[in-house]
Each structure stands twice: as structure tokens, then as C-alpha cells.
Amino acid sequence: MSAYPPLDIPADGKLADNITWFARALRAAGIPVGSGRVIDAIRAVEAVGFSRKPDFFYVLQACFVSRPEHRTIFAQVFRLFWRDPRYLEHMIAALSPMIRGVQEEHKAKPAEKRAAEALLEGVTREIPRDEEEGEETEIEIDASRTMSGEERLRSLDFELMSNAEMAAAKRMLAKLTLPVKPLVSRRTRLTRNGHLIDGPATLRAAMRQGGDMQNFALKARRTRWPNLVTLCDISGSMSQYSRAVLHFLHAVSNERGAGWAKVHAFTFGTQLTNITRHLATRDVDAALAAAGAQAQDWEGGTKIGTCLHQFNRDWSRRVMGNGAVVLLITDGLDRDDPDALAHEMRRLHLSARKVIWLNPLLRWEEFAPKARGIKAMLPHVDSFRAGHNIATLEALAEAISRPDDVGEKARLMALL
């Protein structure tokens, strides 16, 4: 549940107007707020009053927030709109990294850019100047070696993206592919360019020629495509990353000729949900909306061991055929029994041809496998890689195509 910030109620007698402007800011930040909800919020605040500071926050949240994923955005807009006396400088700093001073003391938090954009909509962003500054100094910047907007977006953390940046990132994710090499089957087929002799076919051809064996019938191994099975964590700490990854998986599912026999997708937090049929919908917004409606544990807790047990018991034999590759997207922060988690990970690893773990915590250079959930899971994956931006998802193709790729597993196993 989102924590409420300290609140100083303004005494200007324009609370209803302020709630209306606050609702407009929420709408600009991506939360669907209609006029009916604004009226309900004003009436609710009048009914509850201001006897306790937390009441104002939770009353507005109850009136304006109807989906768990909107809580973080609401909390950031609320903090900037109602509480922080220097919110304008902080918002400008969040959107203009070159501003000094404020940017250094106030690092961007999740959903803060979206809140800043909503509150600064239509406002001219000017860099504040110190009054004691002397004459202006003209500064020339050589931008010949700076990154383009697309290159910067590829390396930007999903959790720190603004509305516009996330929309652009989704367009880039929709163009990504995840090609895979075919698997060589034990089954064979007749071909003129084969390197194996088909004895029965050769004898049948000889019998048709009166027993004269003129040529050898040749055959070659058949090829088949593996399944892709994705297990995506949608708990509170993973929600923003999960949405980006699911957007990417929708593009992979609907890419014709990508090589996968079938893409199976599951979400998990406190329970396991199969969203495979939703990803088959061509429209990505409709697909993810349907998947979000079915998964009732968005931004909830995490029970990785319990959900993996449910997958191994109910779904493993159905979807893990054809040499399936498993893509596990989670931060590994789990409070379940580590021994049970390790047992379920071992079962999953034995059923799959390859298990690739994408963990957004690898974006930190100081990351170490100290959490007990990570310690239990790490030995039972084939590759351990970061998964916090577009560049890491692009690198997945290399990890899947190379059977010897282990990512960061070897380095982190040495730290256990």
C-alpha cells in the first residue's frame, strides 16, 4: 500500500478548485479520472474532514485509483501537488537533467517523471538562474559524440521513464524480434541432399528395378522449433518492468516466421495466471488490458516458490515439450521457504532445455546474491542477465542462440 506523505492543508478556501486541478493532473499522468469521480472526491473530503492527515490522502486515493498499478503514479502526483513547497523546481529538474543543484539533491523516483510532466503540462521550462550571477557566459557544447534520443532510450531504465519515453519505448519494443535456431530432431525425411542412407527406401527402389540397386536413397534429420515459456513476476517491485517485458512478448508472439513453435506466457505474484490466449490478440493494448484484468495480483506480494510449484504441477507437461526455453522475469525477492523454492527451480530446470533469468536488480554494479530467494534460484538457471531496459531485451537473442551463454551467473556464483 502506498505511504502517505506529510500534508499541510492550505487555508485559502479553494479546496474544491484544487481537487479539480489535481484530478486534471492525474488524468494527464495516465490515470482515467472523470468528472463524476471529482464530484465524489469533493463530497468524500467534506464528509471525512481533516481530523487526521492520512485521511485526505487515502480518501482521494479511494476516489481516483481503481487499478493497483496506478497507486505509484497517484502517490507521486499527490506528493508534488499537495505537499512539496519546491515541487516546481523538482519537477523541472526531473525533466531537465542539466539543471544543477536541485537535480543533485533530488533523484528521480519511480513514476516521478510522469507526475512532473502532468503538472508541468503547458508550462515553459526555464532553467533557474542565481541572482548573484554576473554576466552571461556563452557556452559552446560539442554534441557530435552525444547519444541520439533512440540510443539514450535504449539504455534508460523502464522504471524511470516518463509518459512520452515509455510510449516511444513501446514502439521500439514492438519492432524487436527474438529469433531462435531450430532444433535437430531424431526423425528423418527423404531428400536428395541428405548425408544418411535410407536402407528401406533403397531396397524398395531396387525391387522396382528387378533387384538392381542403382542409387542409394538419402535422408536428413528433420528440424523443429522449440516453445518459449515465460514466467513474469508482476509483484509491486516488478510491475513497471513486467509491463515492458509483456509488451515485448506480445510482439514476439505475433511475429510470423520468428521460429518459435508457440509462446506461452504466465504471470505470477501471489498466484499463477496463464495469459497465453490474451497475447494472441493483435492489438497490444487490448491484449495487455485483458491480461491485466485476468491477473488479480498486480502489484501485490510475491510467492515465487508457491507459483513455481503450481506451474510444475499443472502446466509443465503441457507446455514444456519440444525443447522449451524458459524465460523467468523476476527480482528473486521472495519470503517463501528457500528450500522449497530451490526444489521447484530444480524441477523447472530439469524440464526445460534452457532457463534464462532476467533480473532488473542487475542494473546495479554493486548487486550481490545476498537475498535468500536469489541464493536458492541462481544455481538452477543456465543464464542470468539484466532486464531493465531495451538494450538488455535486445541482448536476449544472443543469449538464446548461444548454448554456452551464462550471462552473470558465473561471476555471482563465486560470491555465494
C-alpha positions, 0 to 999 in steps of 0.5 A: 500500500502506498505511504502517505506523505506529510500534508499541510492543508492550505487555508485559502478556501479553494479546496474544491478548485484544487481537487479539480486541478489535481484530478486534471493532473492525474488524468494527464499522468495516465490515470482515467479520472472523470468528472463524476469521480471529482464530484465524489472526491469533493463530497468524500473530503467534506464528509471525512474532514481533516481530523487526521492527515492520512485521511485526505490522502487515502480518501482521494486515493479511494476516489481516483485509483481503481487499478493497483498499478496506478497507486505509484503514479497517484502517490507521486502526483499527490506528493508534488501537488499537495505537499512539496513547497519546491515541487516546481523546481523538482519537477523541472529538474526531473525533466531537465537533467542539466539543471544543477543543484536541485537535480543533485539533491533530488533523484528521480523516483519511480513514476516521478517523471510522469507526475512532473510532466502532468503538472508541468503540462503547458508550462515553459521550462526555464532553467533557474538562474542565481541572482548573484550571477554576473554576466552571461557566459556563452557556452559552446557544447560539442554534441557530435559524440552525444547519444541520439534520443533512440540510443539514450532510450535504449539504455534508460531504465523502464522504471524511470521513464516518463509518459512520452519515453515509455510510449516511444519505448513501446514502439521500439519494443514492438519492432524487436524480434527474438529469433531462435535456431531450430532444433535437430530432431531424431526423425528423418525425411527423404531428400536428395541432399541428405548425408544418411542412407535410407536402407528401406527406401533403397531396397524398395527402389531396387525391387522396382528395378528387378533387384538392381540397386542403382542409387542409394536413397538419402535422408536428413534429420528433420528440424523443429522449433522449440516453445518459449515459456515465460514466467513474469513476476508482476509483484509491486517491485516488478510491475513497471518492468513486467509491463515492458517485458509483456509488451515485448512478448506480445510482439514476439508472439505475433511475429510470423516466421520468428521460429518459435513453435508457440509462446506461452506466457504466465504471470505470477505474484501471489498466484499463477495466471496463464495469459497465453490466449490474451497475447494472441490478440493483435492489438497490444493494448487490448491484449495487455488490458485483458491480461491485466484484468485476468491477473488479480495480483498486480502489484501485490506480494510475491510467492515465487516458490508457491507459483513455481510449484503450481506451474510444475504441477499443472502446466509443465507437461503441457507446455514444456515439450519440444525443447522449451526455453524458459524465460523467468522475469523476476527480482528473486525477492521472495519470503517463501521457504528457500528450500522449497523454492530451490526444489521447484527451480530444480524441477523447472530446470530439469524440464526445460532445455534452457532457463534464462533469468532476467533480473532488473536488480542487475542494473546495479554494479554493486548487486550481490546474491545476498537475498535468500530467494536469489541464493536458492534460484541462481544455481538452477538457471543456465543464464542470468542477465539484466532486464531493465531496459531495451538494450538488455531485451535486445541482448536476449537473442544472443543469449538464446542462440548461444548454448554456452551463454551464462550471462552473470551467473558465473561471476555471482556464483563465486560470491555465494 
